[in-house]
Amino acid sequence: MATVGSGKYTYEYIPNWAKMPAGQEMGTASAVATDSQDRVYIFQRKNPPVLVFDRDGNFLNSWGEGMFDDPHGIFIKDDIAYLTDREGSIAMKATLDGKPLLSIGTKGEYSDTGCEVAGEVCPRSAGPFNYVTEMVPAPNGDLYISDGYRNARVHRFSAAGELISSWGEPGKGGPNQFHLPHSLVVGDNGQVYLCDRENSRVQVFSPDGEYVTMWTDMQRPLDISIDSEGIFYTSERPDDNNEAQMSILDGDGKVLERFKCISAHGSWVDAHGDLYLSLGAEKSVDKYVRIG
């Protein structure tokens, strides 16, 4: 049994965890999340885009055929799914069997940021959306959306999908400058934690978008999630000097544990403290069962 981590944060590593139906292969696994029954939802760049598994990795069902051009982010809260279609320029709220509840954005329409190459520092920020990356709910029902590969913004919407505010500018410098805002999560305190990916940091904001602080002891964070104890988990890309890694952080951004892993475009911590890593290039999902 291969294990990683130490102490409270020790895990049994289960590679290629999800068992696909006979004769089927997983597509690019962009993101992963779990519901209240510990079912696991994998958002893949292939039809059908949403695959559902039980806690042991057995395939249950799938949905979403034809609904998304380019699946990117999935987040589940109170058994509602929040999904983003990067190139489709849509952020969608849906039931766990795929019934749309809310759609924000116009498919195929992009805001004017002047960006021609996705992932580069864009010339300017603009409104929603230009290659949107993730949508998550706040405790008060507001929706926060990171935007993304051809923009440098966080957008705040009402629960009904009305734009309240936006913030962020393109750049490689200080607070409120973003280079590929890739994922975000909202804490119980309403604070917004944003993976400013290509700046290798998480920036923290008040619910109104006021800068609070930033965490810089990390490398190119791809995805961020929070457990029931308020502990943060970030999956991080390799950089010029280091391999890909998972970091476990306290509420102040202090590293509690860190271990090497395959670069995971998406990651998630479930109600048991287990970790799921969606591996884009490998077209699979790894699981880390917490045994500490």
Protein Blocks (a to p, Z undefined) as FASTA:
>chain_A
ZZedehjlccdddehkbacdehiacdddfbdcddfkopacddddbddfbdcddfkopafb
dehehkafbdcbdcdeehiacdddfknopacdddfeopafbdcdjehiacdehpabghia
cfbdcdddehiabdcddfkopacddddjkgccdddddfkopafbdcddedjbdehiaehi
abdcddfkopacdddfknopaddddfkopafbdcfbbghifbdcddfkopacddddddfk
bccddddddfkopafbdcdddddfbacddfkopacdddfklopadddddfZZ
